[in-house]
Amino acid sequence: MLNYYSTLSAEVYDMDKPVGHSFGDIEFYAERLAGCRGPILEPAAGTGRILIPLLEKGFDVEGFDVSREMLAICEKNGRQRGLKPSLFKGEMETFTLDKSFEVIVVPTGTFLLLHEREASLQALKNFYDHLEPGGRLILDLFLPEDFKEGLVSTRSWEKENGDIITLESKTVEVDRINQYSVSYNRYERWHEGRLVQTELERFCLRWYGVEEFRMVLKETGFTDIVISADYEFGKYPDKAGQVMTFEAVK
């Protein structure tokens, strides 16, 4: 699973995918939530990229994440906009609340971070148990296009104070039988040309086939499953690389 405890990875996420940055998903989710008056939960809410815009649109949303660093940034991002997000620390497969939700949303492939199949199945069961009768799960997946062992990429971001954060990612394992990949990420902070901080991260992703995941949802107890591609509701996926959104009813 992704090591969310990295301070640098949380900073990079907030810079690379700031609050309100949309891949088409914010608009799609707002549309699919239209008419929702009950509570909404976003597991793995991160720094609030989607959660905060949904709050601004008047939805009753709360979120959680395994990373205290992510949650602290999310709280700060909300405070800067006059909001106080309801947040808590938790894991998708083990969180327990004494309330249920009208909708649970897991945007942009976040669910793939549960690279162990049993953990992902347990998370789906946990989502099901926390939905109201007739409640909906809306969840994004994607299929890998170019995962291959040895692939290395490097990116960098500049902070307001002039510090540079670099990220080097190397794919070290692609298991196509068990449907997961493992990459090693190295984050570095540079201040006035000097390396002042380094963090290492083991980044894992698993993937599901389209009909495979439909079957998994059915086995969990979900019904009325609609699959959409690239945030066009009801458009069935036809190629790898598309974002696949599954909407299902308890």
Secondary structure, 3 states (H helix, E strand, C coil): CCCCCCHHHHHHHHHHCCCCCCCCHHHHHHHHCCCCCCCEEECCCCCCCCHHHHHHCCCCEEEEECCHHHHHHHHHHHHCCCCCCEEEECCCCCCCCCCCEEEEEECCCHHHHCCCHHHHHHHHHHHHHCEEEEEEEEEEEECCCCCCCCCEEEEEEECCCCCEEEEEEEEEEEECCCCEEEEEEEEEEEECCEEEEEEEEEEEEECCCHHHHHHHHHHHCCEEEEEEECCECCCCCCCCCCEEEEEEEC
